[in-house]
Amino acid sequence: MRQRRISGIVHRRGPRHVLMRGLLFAILLLFCAYYLVPLVVMISTSLKSLAEIREGSLLSLPQGLDFSAWATAWGSACVGVRCDGLEPYVWNSVLMTVPAVAISTFLGALNGYALTKWRFRGADWIFALVLFGAFIPFQVVLLPMARTLGFLGLAGTVPGLILVHTVYGLAFTTLFFRNFFIGVSNGIVQAAMVDGAGFFGIFFRVVLPMSIPAIVVTVIWQFTQIWNDFLFGVAFTIGDSNPVTVALNNVVNTSTGVKQYNVDMAAAIIAGLPTLAVYVIAGAYFVRGLSAGAIKG
Amino acid sequence: MVSGIRLENLRKSFGGNEVIKGIDLEIEPGEFVVLVGPSGCGKSTLLNMIAGLETLGGGHIHIGDKVVDDVPPRDRDIAMVFQSYALYPTKTVRENITFGMQTRRIPKELQKSAVEEFSALLQIHAYLDRKPGQLSGGQRQRVAMGRALVRKPEVFLFDEPLSNLDAKLRIEMRTEIKKLHQRLGKTIVYVTHDQIEAMTLASRIAVMDNGHVRQFADPTTIYEHPVDLFVAGFMGSPPMNMLPGHLRRRDGRTVVTAPSDDSPDALHFPLPDRLANRLDQPDGHEVVLGLRPETIFRAGSELPGDERFTFKRPVSVVEPTGPDTMIVFEIGATELIARVRPEDASKPGTPFDFEVDMAKAKIFDAKTGLHL
């Protein structure tokens, strides 16, 4: 409720202080450049023509804005033998990521709620086992998972990939929500019980509306993990059902013809844009959610 | 119809550790019962068991004429006010208050009129559309009470509802809770560790310690006739002085000698006949003499009475509180507190003439702690 101001803290003045400030900002600028230069190079390269790329240096700016590489990457670049660009694969990724994020976040919230607010014998053991799932390297589960998908008839399909990501996301989503709910006063749940609400009534009408900060964190995490996943995508899908990460690899690693760096760069940015957008949109909401959630129950 | 509550040999353990050790309590309809005791005595667990938020380890609970052992909280016709208020942070004050009625599918018009009625009573109508986060502690407390009152249950349970408020607000809300009880006449079970809250609110107090109810009686009885040293020491602020000594028969009178017989400055507190005649303990029996601070004052400062005893001791510490001044002094190794008028106080180190009203003295057995 009452926040301590930290902007008013007294500090030293004088030339030494100015010098140290200058140094501080110089170092910060250096770090900014370290992270931003690759992005700048990617964007500027994607806007150049092939001739410009051959003649100019890596850091030189494009002479004009040429979006043809973007159009190619989106609509006509060759992925393997199919030359329809990244578009169909972006949709594959969307169709896979959105349900997988939604289902795993929802189940994680339900798990966290049950593990903290409806304590039962062995709850800590179950949580420890769930947590164990967060430490399993994905390579280990490739074969058993492939057999399972085959058994379920989901091998090589987008729904199969949704199942895989939901299952492996549960460890993290459960962890996030469990840690969030442990800080939520038990009194609120007890009050709702006395008020006549049941397990799901309390979950949907009392607990879930309180957990927006946890939902945002989990969605950012899960979206990034699932959208950027390459291993499961390449292992469990084939050709037309590939997610965009796999398709991008196939565009860039083509062994025929001239290397079209501008198309490669545009394709890489297209593949990375959704995660960036989630960070920007949800991140702002996340900060607001944090400060709104900082009241005591 | 107002319901009473009957607890029958209640037990509860947490992981092999028994916290409620067989409690029997009969609460009359419309009574205001306060469960009081130090932290960890099991009072909140007991309240949660009555609410149905904690399963029973043994025994039975009757609310009205029903056995509710296996009835979930929502069907017990109770309402509860929690220590941390436990308001729903994402709901407005109005939604907080009506949530219980929503889950019970009570018609909208009835909900509306109930909110009107109780928001006027509790003076919360000005912020019905705010969220709990925008309210002060006292306002949240009122909302929490509104949420409990609005359903008009037969039994109200309060779990240390005032402990998060500042001192001034606590006294205000205390009076308000008492007024509400007088007005509504419903049965209330109220948990607190604050003995003043217990004294001011209760029609009967259950003093709890270590999973047992030590004494269950009205506030005056608890204060004037505590059954043992624990109850005597817990109720009252500053607490009752507990002076260990020996029972002696001297010159046809029964006295308590403290600190010991061979001490050069031993005091012999003469017991009133009414008390002495009751005692059949042998000469030299170890006892504890209980003297409330307000029964010790400056010699001659009160109207003379029958059973008075005067003695001289140096003052060790003086603690003014405003209306009274506490004087700390020593008899042997025991520190005692006298409550004197501010103008009677004296400087630390100076000798002071004390007078004790022995008619109010209590005698406890040093071994068993029981009142004799």
Interface residues (C-beta under 8 A of the other chain):
Chain A: M1 S185 G187 I188 Q190 A191 A192 M193 V194 D195 G196 A197 G201 R205 V206 P209 M210 A292 G293 I295 K296 G297
Chain B: N48 A51 G52 L53 P72 P73 R74 I78 A79 M80 F82 Q83 S84 Y85 A86 L87 Y88 P89 T90 K91 F99 G100 T103 R104 K131 P132 G133 R147
